[in-house]
Amino acid sequence: MRTTELVDGFRQSTPYVNAHRGKTFVVMLGGEAVNQPGYRSIINDVALLNSLGIRIVLVYGARPQIDAALAANNIESQYHEGVRVSDEASFGIIKQVAGAMQFDITARLSVSLSSTPMSGTFLNVVSGNFVIAQPIGIDQGVDYCHSGRVRRIDVNGIRRQLDNNSIVLLGPIAASVTGESFNLTAEEIATQVALKLKADKMIGFCYENGIVDEAGDVIAELMPNEAERILERYKKIVPPCMSTTAFLQAAIDACRGGVHRCHLVSYCEDGAILQELFSRDGIGTQIAPQSSEQLRRASIGDIGGILDLIRPLEEQGFLVRRSREQLEMEIEQFTVVERDGLIIGCAALYPFPEEEAGEFACLVVHPHYRDADRGSVLLRTVINQAKQMKFKTLFALTTRSIHWFLEQGFEFAEVEDLPQKKKSLYNYQRRSKILKLDLTLVPQHR
């Protein structure tokens, strides 16, 4: 990697480091991921997240390891409705496997050798009776025996450990109020913990780089309803207990319950969790109750983001320079496009109500997000705002984007056509082209 690539990558990740610091993430590490050669790197990356100030609850599963151990002891794995039946013969082995994995993961998180990313650091890893279980019971005549479900989560206990910068490690075995132990699914534990903690994210791993469409391409973002339709298709291909289908169902439940973002990344791709969380477009699939990209009116808290967006164009002379003070006074005129907390686009509507006209100004879209026609989306939004204000004409002044405005239906105009207040401010040295749009001929956009 060239130095410039390293610097660019570091700079691009910084806004996400700041955005994620202090947030609570529930990371679900299925047994399939633990079986992969890249498992140690995943654990190191989880430790790295903790070092960046992210509050981590790590939930691990052990489904394939338990299946292998039962087979080695000539015990057939039994499932009903995608849930393991944990009878007396198998439960002792299940507890051994889950306990051994807990110690292995704890040991891995404790590594601070110079050959690892966590050189010179020490993490506290805390496990305990934070999850209280209850038996599933009998369903359709099938007794689940020692298979259980979540009854209660000790939210305050987990938060105390997170406040101490500890990683909370939860496995699939949980105790009940009667002193019994039960085998739970990692997906249910992760979902319930995320919901009760009001976690900001839930993250899971699968073989591919997330959910793929029929052409084999990764789907970057899904709403819960879209994810549900895909889940039905997946269930026809793989059993519901497999990592992808199980986590997808968990993500749907979590999003509908209030978790803001769920991410599914590959356990085969080195550093996938870091690429998903700290790059502009990620690498896996994000499931969210609403799009990560929002178009909305600007507020005073957006001033820093707008300034970061427009400063490069001001320095190049493409935009007239605005001071922070001026922007504070004009902020109500701005509309922004926000993506994961970052302002990636903006535009302003300056009103001249006495002449039933408005000025479309300060249209900027971040260079990395100009491939989705966001400029046109911002223009349509401003047109709707202008029509709601009963304006008949929309003006724009530009030195570089003349053809774009013509493509949007604008026509050339003269200085004399400008509203009187704008006419007196026209800069003849810049010689900006003046364009206008007859709003009476433009239908309302929906």
One Martini backbone bead per residue (centre of mass of N, CA, C, O) as a GRO file, in nm:
protein
  446
    1MET     BB    1   0.094   0.037   0.024
    2ARG     BB    2   0.061   0.350  -0.017
    3THR     BB    3   0.075   0.629   0.165
    4THR     BB    4  -0.175   0.767   0.042
    5GLU     BB    5  -0.369   0.530   0.100
    6LEU     BB    6  -0.338   0.532   0.404
    7VAL     BB    7  -0.427   0.824   0.450
    8ASP     BB    8  -0.702   0.811   0.313
    9GLY     BB    9  -0.817   0.581   0.485
   10PHE     BB   10  -0.788   0.725   0.757
   11ARG     BB   11  -0.961   0.974   0.691
   12GLN     BB   12  -1.225   0.820   0.608
   13SER     BB   13  -1.257   0.673   0.900
   14THR     BB   14  -1.284   0.897   1.117
   15PRO     BB   15  -1.593   0.960   1.123
   16TYR     BB   16  -1.660   0.665   1.224
   17VAL     BB   17  -1.507   0.666   1.484
   18ASN     BB   18  -1.669   0.900   1.607
   19ALA     BB   19  -1.957   0.774   1.567
   20HIS     BB   20  -1.892   0.493   1.741
   21ARG     BB   21  -1.820   0.619   1.990
   22GLY     BB   22  -2.003   0.478   2.266
   23LYS     BB   23  -2.127   0.249   2.133
   24THR     BB   24  -2.349  -0.037   2.091
   25PHE     BB   25  -2.240  -0.373   2.020
   26VAL     BB   26  -2.364  -0.673   1.873
   27VAL     BB   27  -2.174  -0.972   1.839
   28MET     BB   28  -2.216  -1.252   1.617
   29LEU     BB   29  -2.048  -1.572   1.666
   30GLY     BB   30  -2.048  -1.829   1.489
   31GLY     BB   31  -1.938  -2.149   1.451
   32GLU     BB   32  -1.853  -2.114   1.154
   33ALA     BB   33  -1.642  -1.889   1.212
   34VAL     BB   34  -1.461  -2.051   1.413
   35ASN     BB   35  -1.375  -2.267   1.180
   36GLN     BB   36  -1.206  -2.052   1.056
   37PRO     BB   37  -0.895  -1.924   0.981
   38GLY     BB   38  -1.006  -1.609   1.044
   39TYR     BB   39  -1.090  -1.602   1.349
   40ARG     BB   40  -0.857  -1.444   1.485
   41SER     BB   41  -0.906  -1.180   1.332
   42ILE     BB   42  -1.185  -1.127   1.440
   43ILE     BB   43  -1.105  -1.101   1.737
   44ASN     BB   44  -0.906  -0.869   1.693
   45ASP     BB   45  -1.123  -0.673   1.580
   46VAL     BB   46  -1.297  -0.665   1.833
   47ALA     BB   47  -1.073  -0.548   2.011
   48LEU     BB   48  -1.039  -0.292   1.842
   49LEU     BB   49  -1.317  -0.174   1.891
   50ASN     BB   50  -1.276  -0.141   2.195
   51SER     BB   51  -1.026   0.058   2.168
   52LEU     BB   52  -1.235   0.279   2.020
   53GLY     BB   53  -1.498   0.287   2.228
   54ILE     BB   54  -1.660   0.027   2.190
   55ARG     BB   55  -1.940  -0.147   2.295
   56ILE     BB   56  -1.910  -0.501   2.372
   57VAL     BB   57  -2.112  -0.778   2.267
   58LEU     BB   58  -2.029  -1.127   2.269
   59VAL     BB   59  -2.184  -1.378   2.069
   60TYR     BB   60  -2.174  -1.730   2.078
   61GLY     BB   61  -2.159  -2.017   1.883
   62ALA     BB   62  -2.190  -2.413   1.840
   63ARG     BB   63  -2.323  -2.595   1.625
   64PRO     BB   64  -2.093  -2.756   1.465
   65GLN     BB   65  -1.941  -2.852   1.720
   66ILE     BB   66  -2.173  -3.016   1.837
   67ASP     BB   67  -2.223  -3.204   1.602
   68ALA     BB   68  -1.939  -3.330   1.606
   69ALA     BB   69  -1.942  -3.435   1.902
   70LEU     BB   70  -2.190  -3.616   1.873
   71ALA     BB   71  -2.081  -3.792   1.644
   72ALA     BB   72  -1.830  -3.895   1.810
   73ASN     BB   73  -2.067  -4.021   2.020
   74ASN     BB   74  -2.309  -4.147   1.859
   75ILE     BB   75  -2.498  -3.881   1.826
   76GLU     BB   76  -2.784  -3.759   1.710
   77SER     BB   77  -2.896  -3.484   1.563
   78GLN     BB   78  -3.172  -3.281   1.677
   79TYR     BB   79  -3.451  -3.127   1.501
   80HIS     BB   80  -3.701  -2.855   1.552
   81GLU     BB   81  -3.770  -2.589   1.380
   82GLY     BB   82  -3.443  -2.526   1.390
   83VAL     BB   83  -3.418  -2.669   1.677
   84ARG     BB   84  -3.256  -2.808   1.923
   85VAL     BB   85  -3.254  -3.121   2.081
   86SER     BB   86  -3.179  -3.145   2.443
   87ASP     BB   87  -3.093  -3.410   2.573
   88GLU     BB   88  -2.929  -3.586   2.808
   89ALA     BB   89  -2.710  -3.712   2.619
   90SER     BB   90  -2.626  -3.422   2.484
   91PHE     BB   91  -2.592  -3.193   2.705
   92GLY     BB   92  -2.313  -3.255   2.820
   93ILE     BB   93  -2.162  -3.196   2.555
   94ILE     BB   94  -2.263  -2.912   2.504
   95LYS     BB   95  -2.129  -2.788   2.759
   96GLN     BB   96  -1.840  -2.855   2.686
   97VAL     BB   97  -1.819  -2.700   2.422
   98ALA     BB   98  -1.910  -2.418   2.522
   99GLY     BB   99  -1.690  -2.392   2.743
  100ALA     BB  100  -1.440  -2.417   2.562
  101MET     BB  101  -1.506  -2.167   2.384
  102GLN     BB  102  -1.498  -1.956   2.602
  103PHE     BB  103  -1.196  -1.991   2.672
  104ASP     BB  104  -1.081  -1.944   2.389
  105ILE     BB  105  -1.191  -1.654   2.347
  106THR     BB  106  -1.070  -1.530   2.599
  107ALA     BB  107  -0.777  -1.590   2.524
  108ARG     BB  108  -0.776  -1.429   2.259
  109LEU     BB  109  -0.854  -1.150   2.396
  110SER     BB  110  -0.579  -1.160   2.584
  111VAL     BB  111  -0.398  -1.092   2.365
  112SER     BB  112  -0.063  -0.886   2.369
  113LEU     BB  113   0.118  -0.923   2.142
  114SER     BB  114   0.333  -0.789   1.906
  115SER     BB  115   0.183  -0.965   1.664
  116THR     BB  116  -0.060  -0.785   1.735
  117PRO     BB  117  -0.293  -0.524   1.735
  118MET     BB  118  -0.284  -0.549   2.080
  119SER     BB  119  -0.030  -0.426   2.165
  120GLY     BB  120  -0.003  -0.349   2.509
  121THR     BB  121  -0.278  -0.468   2.591
  122PHE     BB  122  -0.583  -0.495   2.806
  123LEU     BB  123  -0.859  -0.709   2.848
  124ASN     BB  124  -1.183  -0.733   2.964
  125VAL     BB  125  -1.351  -1.043   3.026
  126VAL     BB  126  -1.708  -1.102   3.065
  127SER     BB  127  -1.885  -1.350   3.241
  128GLY     BB  128  -2.235  -1.465   3.301
  129ASN     BB  129  -2.570  -1.429   3.446
  130PHE     BB  130  -2.727  -1.235   3.217
  131VAL     BB  131  -2.892  -1.492   3.129
  132ILE     BB  132  -3.226  -1.598   3.149
  133ALA     BB  133  -3.389  -1.906   3.145
  134GLN     BB  134  -3.622  -2.118   2.961
  135PRO     BB  135  -3.821  -2.352   2.861
  136ILE     BB  136  -3.981  -2.454   2.581
  137GLY     BB  137  -4.078  -2.756   2.572
  138ILE     BB  138  -4.367  -2.847   2.390
  139ASP     BB  139  -4.391  -2.931   2.030
  140GLN     BB  140  -4.582  -3.128   1.856
  141GLY     BB  141  -4.473  -3.359   2.068
  142VAL     BB  142  -4.196  -3.214   2.119
  143ASP     BB  143  -3.924  -3.246   2.336
  144TYR     BB  144  -3.666  -3.015   2.418
  145CYS     BB  145  -3.581  -3.014   2.707
  146HIS     BB  146  -3.268  -2.832   2.724
  147SER     BB  147  -3.417  -2.633   2.557
  148GLY     BB  148  -3.427  -2.275   2.522
  149ARG     BB  149  -3.512  -1.945   2.639
  150VAL     BB  150  -3.556  -1.622   2.689
  151ARG     BB  151  -3.650  -1.443   2.987
  152ARG     BB  152  -3.389  -1.266   3.082
  153ILE     BB  153  -3.208  -0.950   3.116
  154ASP     BB  154  -2.914  -0.809   3.261
  155VAL     BB  155  -2.874  -0.493   3.192
  156ASN     BB  156  -2.719  -0.359   3.429
  157GLY     BB  157  -2.485  -0.560   3.435
  158ILE     BB  158  -2.380  -0.507   3.148
  159ARG     BB  159  -2.339  -0.199   3.173
  160ARG     BB  160  -2.125  -0.204   3.391
  161GLN     BB  161  -1.912  -0.347   3.214
  162LEU     BB  162  -1.910  -0.142   2.981
  163ASP     BB  163  -1.825   0.102   3.160
  164ASN     BB  164  -1.538  -0.066   3.210
  165ASN     BB  165  -1.445  -0.171   2.917
  166SER     BB  166  -1.578  -0.439   2.872
  167ILE     BB  167  -1.619  -0.756   2.747
  168VAL     BB  168  -1.910  -0.928   2.672
  169LEU     BB  169  -1.954  -1.282   2.717
  170LEU     BB  170  -2.181  -1.496   2.532
  171GLY     BB  171  -2.346  -1.799   2.550
  172PRO     BB  172  -2.572  -2.080   2.495
  173ILE     BB  173  -2.558  -2.103   2.811
  174ALA     BB  174  -2.829  -2.100   3.056
  175ALA     BB  175  -2.988  -2.007   3.340
  176SER     BB  176  -3.227  -2.060   3.582
  177VAL     BB  177  -3.430  -2.000   3.859
  178THR     BB  178  -3.404  -2.331   3.928
  179GLY     BB  179  -3.092  -2.423   3.839
  180GLU     BB  180  -3.092  -2.467   3.546
  181SER     BB  181  -2.994  -2.569   3.217
  182PHE     BB  182  -2.970  -2.414   2.882
  183ASN     BB  183  -3.016  -2.428   2.530
  184LEU     BB  184  -2.939  -2.167   2.314
  185THR     BB  185  -2.959  -1.935   2.078
  186ALA     BB  186  -2.756  -1.693   1.957
  187GLU     BB  187  -2.972  -1.522   1.810
  188GLU     BB  188  -3.157  -1.468   2.052
  189ILE     BB  189  -2.955  -1.341   2.238
  190ALA     BB  190  -2.864  -1.111   2.055
  191THR     BB  191  -3.143  -0.983   2.015
  192GLN     BB  192  -3.225  -0.936   2.315
  193VAL     BB  193  -2.980  -0.769   2.394
  194ALA     BB  194  -3.014  -0.546   2.183
  195LEU     BB  195  -3.295  -0.455   2.276
  196LYS     BB  196  -3.243  -0.405   2.585
  197LEU     BB  197  -2.985  -0.209   2.525
  198LYS     BB  198  -3.021  -0.038   2.273
  199ALA     BB  199  -2.861  -0.097   2.033
  200ASP     BB  200  -2.696   0.020   1.745
  201LYS     BB  201  -2.578  -0.277   1.680
  202MET     BB  202  -2.585  -0.576   1.469
  203ILE     BB  203  -2.349  -0.849   1.417
  204GLY     BB  204  -2.273  -1.077   1.147
  205PHE     BB  205  -2.188  -1.404   1.001
  206CYS     BB  206  -2.082  -1.532   0.677
  207TYR     BB  207  -1.969  -1.659   0.389
  208GLU     BB  208  -2.057  -1.423   0.254
  209ASN     BB  209  -2.095  -1.065   0.174
  210GLY     BB  210  -2.384  -1.144   0.244
  211ILE     BB  211  -2.647  -1.061   0.054
  212VAL     BB  212  -2.752  -1.216  -0.243
  213ASP     BB  213  -2.840  -1.218  -0.552
  214GLU     BB  214  -2.913  -1.389  -0.845
  215ALA     BB  215  -2.626  -1.265  -0.963
  216GLY     BB  216  -2.419  -1.248  -0.697
  217ASP     BB  217  -2.478  -0.979  -0.562
  218VAL     BB  218  -2.444  -0.753  -0.326
  219ILE     BB  219  -2.660  -0.631  -0.083
  220ALA     BB  220  -2.631  -0.337   0.087
  221GLU     BB  221  -2.956  -0.289   0.137
  222LEU     BB  222  -3.225  -0.350   0.382
  223MET     BB  223  -3.538  -0.400   0.455
  224PRO     BB  224  -3.733  -0.598   0.640
  225ASN     BB  225  -3.931  -0.676   0.408
  226GLU     BB  226  -3.710  -0.757   0.208
  227ALA     BB  227  -3.570  -0.967   0.391
  228GLU     BB  228  -3.817  -1.156   0.414
  229ARG     BB  229  -3.829  -1.241   0.117
  230ILE     BB  230  -3.542  -1.361   0.109
  231LEU     BB  231  -3.574  -1.568   0.337
  232GLU     BB  232  -3.772  -1.753   0.187
  233ARG     BB  233  -3.563  -1.828  -0.029
  234TYR     BB  234  -3.340  -1.942   0.159
  235LYS     BB  235  -3.507  -2.175   0.298
  236LYS     BB  236  -3.501  -2.349   0.021
  237ILE     BB  237  -3.177  -2.395   0.043
  238VAL     BB  238  -3.147  -2.360   0.359
  239PRO     BB  239  -3.145  -2.407   0.670
  240PRO     BB  240  -3.263  -2.223   0.948
  241CYS     BB  241  -2.984  -2.290   1.120
  242MET     BB  242  -2.818  -2.129   0.950
  243SER     BB  243  -2.642  -1.842   0.952
  244THR     BB  244  -2.796  -1.665   0.746
  245THR     BB  245  -3.094  -1.722   0.822
  246ALA     BB  246  -3.073  -1.672   1.125
  247PHE     BB  247  -2.970  -1.377   1.112
  248LEU     BB  248  -3.188  -1.253   0.935
  249GLN     BB  249  -3.414  -1.297   1.138
  250ALA     BB  250  -3.280  -1.139   1.368
  251ALA     BB  251  -3.262  -0.867   1.216
  252ILE     BB  252  -3.562  -0.824   1.173
  253ASP     BB  253  -3.639  -0.824   1.474
  254ALA     BB  254  -3.448  -0.597   1.565
  255CYS     BB  255  -3.548  -0.368   1.381
  256ARG     BB  256  -3.851  -0.384   1.476
  257GLY     BB  257  -3.747  -0.326   1.788
  258GLY     BB  258  -3.501  -0.073   1.739
  259VAL     BB  259  -3.262  -0.141   1.577
  260HIS     BB  260  -3.083   0.046   1.353
  261ARG     BB  261  -2.847  -0.180   1.286
  262CYS     BB  262  -2.764  -0.447   1.058
  263HIS     BB  263  -2.486  -0.676   0.998
  264LEU     BB  264  -2.352  -0.867   0.712
  265VAL     BB  265  -2.060  -1.069   0.704
  266SER     BB  266  -1.761  -1.214   0.628
  267TYR     BB  267  -1.548  -1.483   0.750
  268CYS     BB  268  -1.344  -1.484   0.487
  269GLU     BB  269  -1.296  -1.177   0.511
  270ASP     BB  270  -1.051  -0.981   0.579
  271GLY     BB  271  -1.180  -0.722   0.768
  272ALA     BB  272  -1.493  -0.689   0.723
  273ILE     BB  273  -1.590  -0.530   0.977
  274LEU     BB  274  -1.415  -0.278   0.914
  275GLN     BB  275  -1.521  -0.215   0.629
  276GLU     BB  276  -1.819  -0.178   0.715
  277LEU     BB  277  -1.768   0.054   0.948
  278PHE     BB  278  -1.506   0.239   0.792
  279SER     BB  279  -1.666   0.280   0.524
  280ARG     BB  280  -1.872   0.423   0.304
  281ASP     BB  281  -1.999   0.132   0.162
  282GLY     BB  282  -1.880  -0.114   0.244
  283ILE     BB  283  -1.926  -0.499   0.214
  284GLY     BB  284  -2.209  -0.570   0.298
  285THR     BB  285  -2.513  -0.609   0.478
  286GLN     BB  286  -2.781  -0.385   0.548
  287ILE     BB  287  -3.018  -0.368   0.813
  288ALA     BB  288  -3.298  -0.135   0.806
  289PRO     BB  289  -3.580   0.051   0.896
  290GLN     BB  290  -3.411   0.265   0.735
  291SER     BB  291  -3.248   0.452   0.551
  292SER     BB  292  -2.914   0.572   0.564
  293GLU     BB  293  -3.058   0.780   0.372
  294GLN     BB  294  -3.134   1.135   0.407
  295LEU     BB  295  -3.386   1.375   0.334
  296ARG     BB  296  -3.345   1.714   0.469
  297ARG     BB  297  -3.359   1.957   0.675
  298ALA     BB  298  -3.165   2.178   0.808
  299SER     BB  299  -2.948   2.233   1.086
  300ILE     BB  300  -2.728   2.362   1.310
  301GLY     BB  301  -2.571   2.075   1.326
  302ASP     BB  302  -2.481   2.094   0.999
  303ILE     BB  303  -2.258   2.306   0.949
  304GLY     BB  304  -1.997   2.142   0.949
  305GLY     BB  305  -2.075   1.952   0.711
  306ILE     BB  306  -2.122   2.173   0.499
  307LEU     BB  307  -1.842   2.302   0.508
  308ASP     BB  308  -1.686   2.046   0.425
  309LEU     BB  309  -1.832   2.033   0.143
  310ILE     BB  310  -1.782   2.345   0.026
  311ARG     BB  311  -1.483   2.436   0.055
  312PRO     BB  312  -1.340   2.314  -0.198
  313LEU     BB  313  -1.519   2.487  -0.402
  314GLU     BB  314  -1.439   2.763  -0.293
  315GLU     BB  315  -1.129   2.735  -0.341
  316GLN     BB  316  -1.189   2.689  -0.665
  317GLY     BB  317  -1.440   2.901  -0.740
  318PHE     BB  318  -1.735   2.766  -0.767
  319LEU     BB  319  -1.797   2.915  -0.497
  320VAL     BB  320  -1.924   3.124  -0.280
  321ARG     BB  321  -1.821   3.241   0.004
  322ARG     BB  322  -1.897   3.118   0.337
  323SER     BB  323  -1.963   3.184   0.644
  324ARG     BB  324  -2.060   3.066   0.938
  325GLU     BB  325  -2.248   3.302   1.003
  326GLN     BB  326  -2.408   3.294   0.739
  327LEU     BB  327  -2.501   2.999   0.765
  328GLU     BB  328  -2.661   3.034   1.026
  329MET     BB  329  -2.871   3.235   0.894
  330GLU     BB  330  -2.931   3.015   0.633
  331ILE     BB  331  -3.006   2.718   0.725
  332GLU     BB  332  -3.322   2.709   0.651
  333GLN     BB  333  -3.253   2.693   0.328
  334PHE     BB  334  -3.152   2.402   0.372
  335THR     BB  335  -3.070   2.090   0.213
  336VAL     BB  336  -3.000   1.745   0.303
  337VAL     BB  337  -2.773   1.468   0.276
  338GLU     BB  338  -2.778   1.178   0.482
  339ARG     BB  339  -2.507   0.941   0.581
  340ASP     BB  340  -2.435   0.806   0.863
  341GLY     BB  341  -2.399   1.124   0.974
  342LEU     BB  342  -2.330   1.234   0.685
  343ILE     BB  343  -2.271   1.499   0.471
  344ILE     BB  344  -2.330   1.456   0.101
  345GLY     BB  345  -2.552   1.692   0.063
  346CYS     BB  346  -2.659   2.014  -0.091
  347ALA     BB  347  -2.913   2.283  -0.073
  348ALA     BB  348  -3.064   2.600  -0.175
  349LEU     BB  349  -3.340   2.836  -0.086
  350TYR     BB  350  -3.387   3.158  -0.202
  351PRO     BB  351  -3.611   3.405  -0.122
  352PHE     BB  352  -3.855   3.613  -0.336
  353PRO     BB  353  -4.171   3.685  -0.267
  354GLU     BB  354  -4.233   3.962  -0.411
  355GLU     BB  355  -4.150   3.789  -0.702
  356GLU     BB  356  -4.208   3.485  -0.706
  357ALA     BB  357  -3.906   3.382  -0.618
  358GLY     BB  358  -3.611   3.167  -0.657
  359GLU     BB  359  -3.293   3.032  -0.540
  360PHE     BB  360  -3.071   2.798  -0.666
  361ALA     BB  361  -2.820   2.683  -0.431
  362CYS     BB  362  -2.547   2.515  -0.326
  363LEU     BB  363  -2.477   2.264  -0.505
  364VAL     BB  364  -2.368   1.960  -0.331
  365VAL     BB  365  -2.168   1.663  -0.395
  366HIS     BB  366  -1.999   1.418  -0.308
  367PRO     BB  367  -1.768   1.259  -0.503
  368HIS     BB  368  -1.860   0.956  -0.392
  369TYR     BB  369  -2.197   1.047  -0.463
  370ARG     BB  370  -2.248   1.093  -0.803
  371ASP     BB  371  -2.406   0.803  -0.902
  372ALA     BB  372  -2.733   0.883  -0.795
  373ASP     BB  373  -2.862   1.164  -0.863
  374ARG     BB  374  -2.874   1.376  -0.616
  375GLY     BB  375  -2.905   1.649  -0.754
  376SER     BB  376  -3.193   1.596  -0.864
  377VAL     BB  377  -3.322   1.547  -0.589
  378LEU     BB  378  -3.267   1.827  -0.476
  379LEU     BB  379  -3.414   1.986  -0.694
  380ARG     BB  380  -3.697   1.863  -0.653
  381THR     BB  381  -3.723   1.958  -0.363
  382VAL     BB  382  -3.698   2.263  -0.420
  383ILE     BB  383  -3.934   2.284  -0.613
  384ASN     BB  384  -4.147   2.204  -0.406
  385GLN     BB  385  -4.093   2.435  -0.213
  386ALA     BB  386  -4.150   2.665  -0.417
  387LYS     BB  387  -4.445   2.582  -0.482
  388GLN     BB  388  -4.548   2.605  -0.185
  389MET     BB  389  -4.464   2.929  -0.206
  390LYS     BB  390  -4.577   3.031  -0.494
  391PHE     BB  391  -4.369   3.010  -0.707
  392LYS     BB  392  -4.275   3.080  -1.061
  393THR     BB  393  -3.954   3.106  -1.014
  394LEU     BB  394  -3.624   2.960  -1.090
  395PHE     BB  395  -3.298   3.032  -1.002
  396ALA     BB  396  -2.955   3.019  -1.148
  397LEU     BB  397  -2.600   3.023  -1.070
  398THR     BB  398  -2.323   2.957  -1.304
  399THR     BB  399  -1.986   2.833  -1.423
  400ARG     BB  400  -1.999   2.485  -1.470
  401SER     BB  401  -2.334   2.373  -1.484
  402ILE     BB  402  -2.498   2.437  -1.745
  403HIS     BB  403  -2.590   2.165  -1.876
  404TRP     BB  404  -2.739   2.051  -1.635
  405PHE     BB  405  -2.961   2.268  -1.625
  406LEU     BB  406  -3.066   2.223  -1.912
  407GLU     BB  407  -3.149   1.922  -1.856
  408GLN     BB  408  -3.365   2.031  -1.624
  409GLY     BB  409  -3.513   2.295  -1.790
  410PHE     BB  410  -3.350   2.527  -1.819
  411GLU     BB  411  -3.294   2.876  -1.899
  412PHE     BB  412  -3.182   3.143  -2.026
  413ALA     BB  413  -3.073   3.454  -1.876
  414GLU     BB  414  -3.081   3.774  -1.731
  415VAL     BB  415  -3.015   4.014  -1.511
  416GLU     BB  416  -3.301   4.153  -1.547
  417ASP     BB  417  -3.457   3.881  -1.441
  418LEU     BB  418  -3.388   3.931  -1.169
  419PRO     BB  419  -3.428   3.999  -0.873
  420GLN     BB  420  -3.363   4.293  -0.733
  421LYS     BB  421  -3.174   4.197  -0.499
  422LYS     BB  422  -2.998   4.014  -0.685
  423LYS     BB  423  -2.909   4.221  -0.895
  424SER     BB  424  -2.736   4.399  -0.688
  425LEU     BB  425  -2.536   4.124  -0.637
  426TYR     BB  426  -2.410   4.097  -0.896
  427ASN     BB  427  -2.112   3.944  -1.033
  428TYR     BB  428  -1.924   4.057  -1.301
  429GLN     BB  429  -1.654   3.896  -1.258
  430ARG     BB  430  -1.774   3.602  -1.269
  431ARG     BB  431  -1.996   3.560  -1.493
  432SER     BB  432  -2.249   3.423  -1.439
  433LYS     BB  433  -2.483   3.214  -1.529
  434ILE     BB  434  -2.827   3.251  -1.616
  435LEU     BB  435  -3.104   3.065  -1.488
  436LYS     BB  436  -3.442   2.938  -1.565
  437LEU     BB  437  -3.760   2.827  -1.412
  438ASP     BB  438  -4.086   2.735  -1.490
  439LEU     BB  439  -4.307   2.637  -1.243
  440THR     BB  440  -4.587   2.627  -1.402
  441LEU     BB  441  -4.461   2.369  -1.585
  442VAL     BB  442  -4.414   2.209  -1.314
  443PRO     BB  443  -4.466   1.935  -1.159
  444GLN     BB  444  -4.532   1.772  -0.884
  445HIS     BB  445  -4.327   1.602  -0.675
  446ARG     BB  446  -4.322   1.246  -0.523
   0.00000   0.00000   0.00000
